[in-house]
Amino acid sequence: MVHKILQLALTFGLMLRFGSGFALAAADENQQIGPASAAYQLTVSRGLEYLQQAQSKDGSYSSQAGPGVTAIVATAMLRSGRTPSDPHVAKALKYVEGFIHDDGGIYAPDSRYQNYETSLAMLCFSAANGDGRYHETLRKAEAFDKKIQWDDDEGHDKASMSYGGAGYGSHSRPDLSNTSFLIEALRAAGASEDDPALRKALVFVSRCQNLESPGNTTEFAAKVNDGGFYYTIAGGGSSQAGTTADGGLRSYGSMTYAGLKSMIFCGVGQDDPRVKAAYEWARKHYTLAENPGMGADGMFYYFHTFAKALDAVGDDTIEEPNGTAHDWRRELAERLFELQKKDGSWVNTSERWLEADPNLVTAYSLLALSYCEPKVVTQP
């Protein structure tokens, strides 16, 4: 193991010195974006090696949590350069396939998390679908997720605060986290921005934002009005970050980035006031020390969502209101380099939301790193 790591370090060190696609450009007009290539490749390799040895004989990861963690791990491996034919990926894919139901859903028997598990499986199978092997599976899963989305079929028209959202299951209160997974899964499966399910989901997402707008006239919109997002408007409203003195629902990092990426995936332009307000919140609360508003709780979910959202925005840097510019890819990658354990895994000091599970947290970290890949850009 140590010999392999030293070999990788030497290989990537030589690449940096003598030239590679990720090497620092010598010309003044070129700029390195993201982390140092050698450190990045070594960290990813160590994370993948950890996941290889952590896999159960049946191909699963943390099977007590259903197929969700295995789907996240397989997606992380695929986004980190592994292929569906890789033995560990193939075993994980086969394990998740075992949860496909006749109704099109992909979930554990008697699961209370049907949307969550199906959406994660869709992301996994979409990443493995280069040869079209999962085309029919994805088509049926897409129909299943749309069926359990909260809308008129469940007796909730547009006036309902549940309308357009997704919860863990068909009878579970919808929330922004599950709705963001639904949106991403539908887009990964090929749904267009104009898909009716995404139009409905955007209604729910907009109502979970602390921003008065034509799409958000809820009782909470003006109480905080900082452009950030909270957990759910449904069921009377709830924020994991708590409430203000006047009953406002506090915005926090992971949900604000989930809301930002969801709006972009639904086709909302960057000049839209909702996107601008969410991005302004991100600028004001930029940090990689914690999940803003939540401390260590959900920190690695936050890292993953932060990376995915800023990648969707498309800017290489994010600037704080005081003018401090951040190469967010480099800073996020270096934060993850720092937090990686000796065995190649990552784990949170906070156990909340399963982040004491190194399989899940290592997958989150590799997914976040997949958006931080070093690159060289030519300056105009």
N, C-alpha and C positions, 0 to 999 in steps of 0.2 A: 504494500500500500504506500509506504513512505517512498520507496524507490519510484513508483509510478508518479507520485506527486512531484518529486524532484525532476523526473524526466519531463513532465509537463511544464514546469517552471523554466527549465533550461530551453525547451523548444520555443516557448512563447517569448522568452527573453531574446533569443536569437532573431525571432521574427521582428521584434521591435527594433533591434539594432540594424538588421540588414534589409528590412522592408517587408511589408505585408499589406493586405487590404485594410488592416486596422492600425497600421503603424503611424506614428506621428509624422505629419507631412513637414518636409524641410522648407518648402516655399512659404514665404511670408503670407501669401494670400490664402493659405489653407489653415483651417482651424480644427483642432480635435474636439469633438463633442462626446461626452460620456466618459466613463472610467478608463483607466489604463487597461490595455487589451490583455496583458499577461495575467494580471490580478483577476480580471473578469473571467477569463476562460478557466483559470485554476479554481476559482470559487464555484462556478457552475459545475465543473467536473466533480468536485468534492461533494456537492449537493446531490448530484446524480448517483454517485457511488453509494452515498448513504441510503438513498431510496432503493437501490438495487438490493442491498443486504437486508433492508427492512421489510421487503415484500413477503407475504405469507405464501405457503405452498399452493394455495388455490388462486393466487394472483391478486389477492385483495390487499388493501391497506386499511387498518382500523375498521374491520368489518362490523364491529359492534355498533358503528355509526351508520350502517347501511351502505349503499353503493356510492354515496356522495364523495367521500374522501378519496376513494379509488379513482373516481372520474376526474377529480381535481389533480391528483398525482399524475395520471396518464396524460392529461392535457399539459401539465408542466413539463413532462418529459418530451412530449412532441414539440412544444414550443422551444425547448432547449436543444433541438437538433436530432433527437432520436426519431426513428421511423416506426410505422405500425408493425414492421417485421422484426424490430428489436425484440428479443425474447421476453424482456420484462414488460415492455409496452403491450406486446401481444397477449401475455397472460392477464394483464390488467383489463384490456379490452374485452377479452373473453369473459372475465368475471362480471363486468358491467352488463354485457349482453345477456347474462343469466337473469336479469331483472326486467327484461322487456315483457310487457303484458299485452294481451289481445286488444285492450282498449287504446294501445299506442303509448301509454305512459311507461316510464322506466323508473321503477321505485321498489322498495322492499315491501314484502307482503304486510298488509295492514299498516302501511306507513302513514304517518301524520304529515309527512313532508313531501308530498307528491310533486308539487310544482318545483320545489328546490332540487330534488333528486333528478327529476326529468330534465330540467333546464341544464344542470351540470353535465348530465350524460349527453345532452345534445351538443354542448360545447366540446366535449371530449370526442364524440363521433364525428363532428364537423371537422375537427383538426386531423382526424385519421381518414378522411373521406376522399383523399386524392384520386383514388381509383373508382370512386362511386359505390363502394361496397355498402355504405350505410344510407344510400339515397332513400330507399323505401322506409327504413327505420326512422330517419329524420322527418320524412313527410308525415308519418303517423304520429310521431311525438309532437310535432308542431301542432297538429290538429288537437291532440289531447290537451296541451298547455293552453291553447286558445279556448277550449271548452270549459276549463276550470277558472279562467279569468273572470273576475267579477264584472258582470254587465247585466243587460236586460234578462238574459236567460236565468239569472239567479234572483231576479226581482229587484235589480238595482239599476235605475235609469241614471242619466247624467246628473241629476240633482243629488244623488247619493254620494256621500264622501268615500264610499268603497268603490265606486265606479272606475273601471279600467285597471284596478290594482290586481296584484297576485299575492296570495298568502302561501303558507306552507302546503295547505291542502285545500280541497274544494269548500270546506266549511271553516277555514281559518282566516281570521281577520287579515286583510291585505296590508302589506307594508312596503316601504321603499326598497329595502334590500332584496326581497323576493321579486318585486316588480322589475328591478334593474337586471336580475338574472334572466327573467322572462324576456325582456327586451333584447338583451345580448344574445340569448339563445335563438330567438326568432331571426335576428339579423344574420347570425352565423349560419343558420339553415337556409338563408336565401330570401327572407321576407324583405320587401321593399319598404322605404320610408313611408309610403302611402298605404301600407297594409292597415286595414281597419283595426286590427288588434293593437298595433303600435299607436294609432291615433287615439284609441281609448286609453292606452297606458300613459300617454303623454298628459292626458287630463289629470290622472292620479298623481303623476310626478309633479306637475305644476302646482298642485294643491299642497304638496309637502314642502314647498319652499316658503321661507320667511320673506315674502315679497308681495306687496299689493300689485296686482296686474289684472288685465281682462280675464285671464285664465285662473285667477286666484282671488276670489272675493270671500274667502272663508273667515271665520271669526278670529283666526290666529294670524292672518296675513300681516296686519299692521302692528302687532304687539311687539315683535322683535325687528322685523323689516330690515334685516342685514344681508339678505340675498342667499344665506346658507340654507341647508336642508336639515330636517329632522326625520325620525323613524316612520311615523304614519299620521295621516290626517283622519284615518278611519277609527270608528269606535270611540269617538270623543277626543281623539288626538293623543299622541304620546311621543316623547323624546327620551332616549336613553341618557341624555345629558341633563335632564331635569327641566324645571320650569322657572320662569322669571316671577317676580313678585306679583305682577298683574295677570299671571296665568299663561304667559307666552311660552312657546315650546322652543327650547334653546337649540340652536344649530350646532352641529359638530362635524369633524373632519371627514370621517368615512362616509357618512350619508351625504355630505355636500359634494364630494367627488363622485359618489354613486349617482346623485341627481344630475351633475354636470355631464357625465358621460352618457347618461340615459337620454338627456335632451338632444345631445349631438347625434346619437345613434337613431333617434326618432326624426332626424332631419332638421332640427331647429338651428338656424344660422347663428354665427358668432356675433352678429350685430343685433340679435334679438335681446331685449332688456333682461330676459330671464337668464340667458347664458352670460351676459355681461355682468350681471349682479353676482352670479355664482362664482365666476372667475375672479371678481373683485374680492369676494370673501376669501378665496384661496390665496390671493396676493397678501391680504392683511393678516392671514393666519398661517403663513408658510412656516412649516417646521417638519423636521424628521426625528425630533426627539421623542415625540409621542403622537397619539391620535388626538388632534386638537379638540378640547372639550371633554375628552374621555380618559386622558392619561395613557396608561399602558393597556387599558382594556381595548381589545380588538385592534391592536397596533399593526399586526402583520396583514390583516384584512385591509386596513387603511393603506399600508404600503402598496399592496397589489392594486387597490382601487385608484389611489393617487397616480400610479404609473399609467394605468390604462386610460384614465381621464385626460391626463396631460398629453399623452400620445395622441388621443383623439382630437385634442385642441390643435396640435400640430406645431407648437412653438418649441424651439430647443431650449429656451430660457424662460423663466418666470421672474418677474421683477416685483419686489416689495414696494409699497407706496413711498418709502424713503429713497428709492432708486437703487437699492441693492439687487443686483441681478444674480440669479442662480442657474447654473447648469444642472437642472434637476436630475438628469440621468446619472451624472457623475456623483452627485451628492447622495442620491438614493442608493446607488451601487456601493459607494464607500461605507455608508451606514450599514448595509447588509454584510459587507466584508467584515466589519467590526463585530457584528452580532453572531456570525457563524461559529458554531461549536467545533471542538477539535475533531469530532467524528463526522463533520460535514453537514450536520443538521442545524436547524434553527428551532427555537422554542421560546415562547413568551413567559415572562415572569408572572403575568396575570393569567389565570386559568379560564377566565370568562370566554364564552363562545368557542370552547374546545381548543383554545390556543395553548394549552399545555400538551397537546398532541404534536410530537415532532414530525409525524408524517404530514399532517395538514399544514403545519407552519412552514415546513421545508418546501412543500408544493407552492404555498403562497409566495415564498421568497423567490423561488425560481421563476414563477410567473411574473413577478415584479421585475426581476432581472432581465427577463426576455424583452422588456420594453426599454432597457438601458444599454443595449448593445453598442459598443463604441463605433463611432463613424467619423470620417473626415469630411468637412464641408468646405467648398471653395467660396471664398468671399468675393462679392461683386467688385 
